[in-house]
Amino acid sequence: MNSLGFNKEPKDTRVVVAMSGGVDSCVVAALLKDQGYDVIGITLQLYDHGAATQVCATPDGSSAVAVAPQGAEQSRKSKTCCAGADIYDAKTVAAKINIPHYVLDYESAFRQSVMDDFADSYLKGETPIPCVRCNQKVKFHDLLQAARDLGADCLATGHYVQRIVTTNGSELHRAADPARDQSYFLFATTQEQLDYLRFPLGHLTTKQETRALAAHYGLIVAEKPDSQDICFVPQGRYVDVVAKMRPGAIEPGDIVLENGTVVGQHNGIIHYTIGQRKGLNLQQRSGENREPLFVIGLSAAKKQVIVGNHHALAVSAIDLKETNWLIAPSAAAIMVRYRSSMEPTAATITTDETGKATIHFIDPQFGVAPGQACVVYDGARVIGGGWIAKTHAMAKPATMPLTEQQTGVFASA
């Protein structure tokens, strides 16, 4: 049995590696090549790169990069996303480790499945997570099929999660390094997909180990910073992207209290998210000593941003839609995450005959927004999850003060 779980020699095991051009996926390709596997690298062209990519077709149908796109070196030194540089880096690493590399044009599928959903969700007053949609609709669907078409035994990625094989089959677990864990973004992975996927970095305990491997293999991405932005949203300016994709759809409206009293105006609900405290510009209307106000609701139909005190943010339960379960959920105690950066919190779960799932929090939760993903865990094991369709407010106002963590969530929005 080889390290990827196949009963044959590595040289007889074909692996397609999803190479984004970042250090993680490039290290996966180099590591597997070094172990003797038959490795093929694939990079997805997901959105319009323009002439900066400078990628040209070769006679065998693959792609080659003649020169580095403008800004490639700068991209490796910054935390911004530069798609042309990423493709160049992936191609350069593939050449360095001597593996075939292909660039596949998935722009149409990405726009329809990810970008359109992203824009429409914001216009509905939701807080979308496009990286989950990308894994669900593109990487683990279209790319996985491409890997099968190439005769690959598996598809390997640079995600920090663990695939653990038990007597009951393969399970998805959190990464060994909690700070790098990406299981939140993979809750929609199906059992069939998980059986085909491999995550060679999930057992590493620090990111420094990954960079050390990159340096060991002499990869140009060894010191490349992790991207801090959604790939198609440069510098995090998602409002500009939505405005460009849906011109004329962003309309101004009122900022109101729960009783409907107008306390201000806004220039589009997409500028706001549940739990937001900063940027409301209500100080002069409410007085210097007022209790802080937070965004507690968004009404796309009425074009309203609804504000209230922090007690009004307390949520006791949430309903999930589009659920995916790797393990059938039970009413027993579970842990959940409804933000990728949070520590799991205790809850219970109920389901009905229609498949709807409701998460009941043990302690009130704050800043929970429809459109986010909620992932369910049994210890380190991922049970599954779904998209938040509805939040249920506390029956009575919460009496506890904000914790430092909760205050930080609101203030940073």
C-alpha positions in Angstrom: 0.0 0.0 0.0 1.6 3.3 -1.0 1.3 6.6 0.9 -1.9 7.6 -1.0 -3.6 4.4 -0.1 -3.3 2.4 -3.4 -2.1 -1.1 -3.6 0.6 -0.5 -6.3 3.9 1.3 -6.8 3.9 5.1 -6.7 5.2 5.1 -10.3 2.1 3.3 -11.4 -0.2 5.7 -9.5 -1.3 8.8 -11.5 -2.2 11.9 -9.4 -3.6 15.1 -10.7 -2.6 18.0 -8.5 -4.8 21.2 -8.4 -2.0 23.8 -8.7 -3.3 27.3 -7.8 0.2 28.8 -8.0 0.4 29.2 -4.2 3.0 27.6 -2.0 0.7 24.9 -0.6 -0.4 23.3 -3.9 3.0 23.7 -5.4 4.6 21.8 -2.5 2.0 19.0 -2.9 3.1 18.6 -6.5 6.8 18.6 -5.6 6.3 16.2 -2.7 4.4 13.7 -4.7 6.8 13.9 -7.6 9.7 13.3 -5.2 7.9 10.2 -3.8 7.8 8.8 -7.3 4.2 9.3 -8.3 3.0 10.0 -11.9 2.0 13.6 -11.3 0.1 16.0 -13.6 -0.5 19.6 -12.6 -3.6 21.5 -13.5 -4.3 25.2 -13.0 -7.8 26.6 -13.5 -8.3 29.8 -15.3 -11.4 31.0 -13.4 -11.8 34.7 -14.4 -10.5 37.1 -17.1 -6.8 37.7 -16.7 -6.5 39.9 -19.8 -3.2 40.1 -21.6 -1.2 39.9 -18.4 -1.3 36.1 -18.4 0.7 35.8 -21.6 -0.2 32.1 -21.8 -0.1 30.5 -25.2 -1.2 27.1 -26.5 1.4 24.6 -27.5 1.0 22.0 -30.3 0.1 19.2 -27.9 -2.8 21.2 -26.5 -1.1 22.2 -23.2 -0.1 25.7 -22.2 3.2 27.4 -21.9 4.3 30.8 -20.5 7.0 32.5 -22.6 7.8 35.3 -20.2 6.7 36.2 -16.7 3.6 38.3 -16.7 4.0 41.9 -15.6 3.9 42.0 -11.8 4.6 38.3 -11.2 7.6 39.0 -8.9 5.6 41.7 -7.1 2.7 39.3 -6.6 5.0 36.9 -4.8 5.9 39.6 -2.3 2.5 40.9 -1.7 -0.8 39.6 -0.3 -2.9 40.6 -3.2 -4.2 38.2 -5.8 -2.7 38.4 -9.3 -4.1 35.6 -11.5 -1.6 35.9 -14.3 1.3 35.6 -11.8 -0.3 32.6 -10.2 -0.5 30.8 -13.5 3.0 31.7 -14.3 4.2 30.5 -10.9 2.4 27.2 -11.3 3.8 26.7 -14.7 7.3 27.5 -13.5 7.1 25.1 -10.6 5.8 22.3 -12.9 8.8 22.9 -15.2 11.2 22.9 -12.2 9.9 19.5 -10.9 9.5 18.1 -14.5 5.8 17.3 -14.6 3.2 18.0 -17.3 1.1 21.1 -16.6 -2.2 22.2 -18.1 -4.2 25.4 -17.8 -8.0 24.7 -18.2 -10.4 27.5 -19.0 -13.3 27.3 -16.5 -14.3 31.0 -16.7 -17.9 30.4 -17.8 -18.5 27.7 -15.1 -16.9 29.9 -12.4 -18.9 33.0 -13.3 -22.2 31.1 -13.3 -21.6 28.9 -10.2 -19.6 31.3 -8.0 -19.5 34.9 -9.1 -23.1 35.3 -10.0 -24.2 33.5 -6.8 -21.8 35.9 -4.9 -23.3 39.0 -6.3 -26.9 37.9 -6.0 -26.4 36.8 -2.4 -25.2 40.2 -1.4 -28.1 41.9 -3.1 -30.4 39.7 -1.1 -28.8 40.8 2.1 -26.8 37.7 2.7 -23.2 37.2 3.5 -21.9 34.6 0.9 -18.8 32.4 1.1 -17.7 32.0 -2.5 -14.7 29.7 -1.7 -17.2 27.0 -0.6 -19.2 27.4 -3.8 -15.9 27.1 -5.8 -15.0 23.9 -4.1 -18.5 22.5 -4.5 -19.3 23.6 -8.0 -15.9 23.8 -9.8 -12.9 22.3 -8.1 -14.5 19.1 -6.7 -16.9 18.8 -9.6 -15.5 19.9 -13.0 -11.8 19.6 -12.0 -12.4 16.2 -10.4 -14.0 15.0 -13.6 -11.1 16.3 -15.6 -8.7 14.3 -13.4 -10.8 11.1 -14.0 -10.7 11.8 -17.8 -6.9 11.9 -17.5 -6.9 8.5 -16.0 -5.8 9.7 -12.5 -6.2 7.5 -9.5 -6.9 10.6 -7.3 -7.0 14.4 -7.2 -4.6 16.0 -4.7 -5.0 19.6 -3.3 -3.1 21.8 -0.9 -6.0 22.1 1.5 -5.2 21.8 5.2 -7.6 19.0 6.1 -7.2 15.3 6.8 -8.7 12.4 5.1 -8.7 9.5 7.5 -9.6 6.0 6.4 -11.5 3.8 8.9 -13.3 0.5 8.7 -16.4 2.5 7.7 -14.7 4.3 4.9 -13.0 7.7 4.5 -13.7 10.5 6.8 -13.0 14.3 6.7 -11.1 15.6 9.7 -9.8 19.0 10.8 -6.1 19.7 10.0 -3.4 18.9 12.6 -2.7 22.7 12.7 -5.9 24.4 14.0 -4.6 27.7 12.7 -4.4 26.4 9.2 -7.6 24.2 9.2 -9.7 24.6 6.1 -12.4 22.1 6.8 -15.0 24.9 7.1 -14.7 25.5 3.3 -15.1 21.8 2.5 -18.3 20.8 4.2 -20.1 20.4 0.9 -17.7 17.6 -0.2 -19.6 14.4 -0.9 -18.6 10.9 0.1 -17.8 10.0 -3.5 -15.6 13.0 -3.9 -13.8 12.4 -0.6 -13.0 8.9 -1.6 -11.2 10.3 -4.7 -9.5 13.2 -3.0 -6.1 13.4 -1.2 -4.8 16.2 1.1 -1.0 15.6 1.6 -0.5 18.6 3.8 -3.2 18.0 6.4 -0.9 16.3 8.9 1.6 19.2 9.0 1.6 21.1 12.3 2.8 24.5 11.0 2.9 26.5 7.8 6.6 26.8 8.3 6.9 23.1 7.5 5.3 23.7 4.1 7.6 26.7 3.4 10.6 24.6 4.4 9.6 21.9 1.9 9.2 24.6 -0.8 12.7 25.8 0.0 14.0 22.3 0.0 12.7 21.7 -3.5 13.9 25.1 -4.7 10.5 26.4 -5.6 10.1 30.1 -6.5 7.0 30.3 -4.3 8.7 29.4 -1.1 8.2 32.8 0.4 5.1 33.8 -1.5 2.5 35.2 1.0 -0.9 33.6 1.4 -3.6 35.5 -0.5 -5.8 37.5 1.9 -8.6 38.2 -0.5 -11.2 36.3 -2.5 -9.5 35.5 -5.7 -11.8 37.6 -7.9 -12.1 40.5 -5.4 -8.8 42.4 -5.4 -7.9 44.2 -2.2 -11.2 42.9 -0.7 -13.3 45.5 -2.5 -16.3 43.2 -3.0 -18.7 46.2 -3.3 -16.9 47.3 -6.5 -17.2 43.7 -7.9 -21.0 43.5 -7.2 -21.6 47.0 -8.6 -19.8 46.0 -11.8 -21.7 42.7 -12.1 -25.1 44.1 -11.2 -25.1 47.7 -12.4 -28.1 49.7 -11.2 -29.1 47.0 -8.7 -27.5 48.7 -5.7 -30.0 51.2 -4.3 -30.0 53.5 -1.4 -32.4 53.3 1.5 -33.1 53.9 5.2 -31.3 52.8 8.3 -34.0 52.1 10.8 -34.4 50.9 14.4 -36.4 47.7 15.2 -39.6 49.8 15.6 -39.2 51.3 12.1 -37.8 54.7 13.2 -35.5 56.1 10.5 -32.2 57.1 12.0 -30.1 57.4 8.8 -29.6 56.6 5.2 -27.4 54.1 3.4 -26.2 53.8 -0.2 -26.8 50.1 -0.6 -27.3 47.2 1.8 -24.3 45.4 0.3 -22.1 47.8 2.3 -23.4 46.2 5.5 -23.4 42.8 7.3 -25.0 41.4 10.4 -23.1 42.4 13.5 -21.4 45.4 11.9 -20.8 48.3 14.2 -18.4 50.6 12.4 -19.4 52.7 9.4 -23.0 53.4 10.4 -22.4 57.1 10.8 -25.2 57.6 13.3 -23.2 59.3 16.1 -24.6 62.8 15.5 -28.2 61.6 15.5 -27.9 59.4 18.6 -25.6 61.5 20.8 -22.1 60.9 22.2 -23.2 58.7 25.1 -25.6 56.4 23.2 -25.4 52.6 23.6 -23.5 51.2 20.6 -25.7 50.2 17.7 -25.1 47.2 15.4 -26.6 45.9 12.2 -29.1 43.3 13.3 -30.9 42.8 10.0 -31.0 43.5 6.3 -34.2 43.8 4.2 -33.6 43.7 0.5 -37.3 44.1 -0.2 -37.6 47.3 1.8 -34.0 48.4 1.1 -33.5 48.8 4.8 -30.6 48.3 7.2 -32.0 47.5 10.6 -29.9 48.5 13.7 -30.3 47.8 17.4 -28.3 47.1 20.6 -26.1 44.1 21.0 -28.9 42.2 22.8 -30.9 42.2 19.6 -28.1 40.2 17.9 -28.5 37.2 20.2 -29.4 34.1 18.2 -30.6 30.8 19.8 -30.9 28.7 16.7 -30.4 28.7 12.9 -32.1 26.8 10.0 -29.9 25.3 7.4 -30.6 24.7 3.7 -28.7 22.8 1.0 -27.3 20.5 3.6 -24.6 17.9 2.9 -23.9 15.1 5.4 -20.9 12.8 5.3 -22.3 11.2 8.5 -25.9 11.1 9.4 -26.5 13.8 12.1 -28.1 12.8 15.4 -29.6 14.8 18.2 -26.5 14.2 20.3 -24.2 17.1 21.3 -22.2 18.5 18.5 -19.8 21.4 17.8 -20.4 23.9 15.0 -18.7 26.8 13.2 -20.7 29.4 11.4 -17.6 31.5 10.6 -14.3 30.1 9.3 -12.2 32.0 11.9 -14.2 31.0 15.0 -13.6 28.2 17.5 -16.3 25.5 17.4 -19.2 26.2 19.8 -21.5 23.6 21.4 -24.9 22.9 20.0 -27.5 20.2 19.2 -29.2 19.5 15.9 -32.6 18.4 14.8 -33.8 17.4 11.4 -37.2 16.8 9.9 -38.6 14.5 7.1 -38.0 17.2 4.5 -34.3 17.3 5.3 -34.3 20.7 6.9 -31.8 20.9 9.8 -31.9 23.3 12.7 -28.9 24.0 14.9 -29.8 24.9 18.5 -26.9 26.7 20.3 -26.2 25.9 23.9 -25.1 29.5 24.5 -26.5 32.6 22.6 -24.5 33.5 19.6 -23.9 36.9 18.1 -23.3 38.2 14.5 -24.8 35.2 12.7 -25.8 36.0 9.2 -27.9 34.2 6.5 -25.8 33.1 3.6 -22.9 32.0 5.7 -22.0 28.3 6.0 -22.5 26.3 9.2 -20.3 23.3 9.6 -21.0 20.5 12.1 -18.3 18.5 13.9 -18.0 15.5 16.1 -14.7 16.3 17.7 -12.2 16.7 14.8 -14.4 14.8 12.4 -16.6 16.7 9.9 -20.2 15.5 10.0 -21.3 17.9 7.3 -23.2 21.2 7.2 -25.3 23.6 5.2 -26.0 27.2 4.4 -27.7 29.4 6.9 -31.2 30.2 5.7 -32.7 31.7 8.8 -31.7 32.8 12.3 -33.9 32.6 15.4 -33.6 35.4 17.9 -33.5 34.7 21.6 -37.0 34.6 23.2 -35.7 37.1 25.8 -32.9 39.7 25.5 -29.5 38.3 26.4 -28.2 39.7 29.6 -24.5 38.8 29.3 -22.1 41.5 28.2 -20.2 41.2 24.9 -17.0 39.1 25.1 -13.8 40.6 23.8 -14.1 38.1 20.8 -17.6 39.1 20.0 -16.7 42.8 20.2 -13.9 42.2 17.8 -16.2 40.5 15.3 -18.6 43.4 15.3 -16.0 46.1 15.2 -14.0 44.5 12.3 -17.0 44.2 10.0 
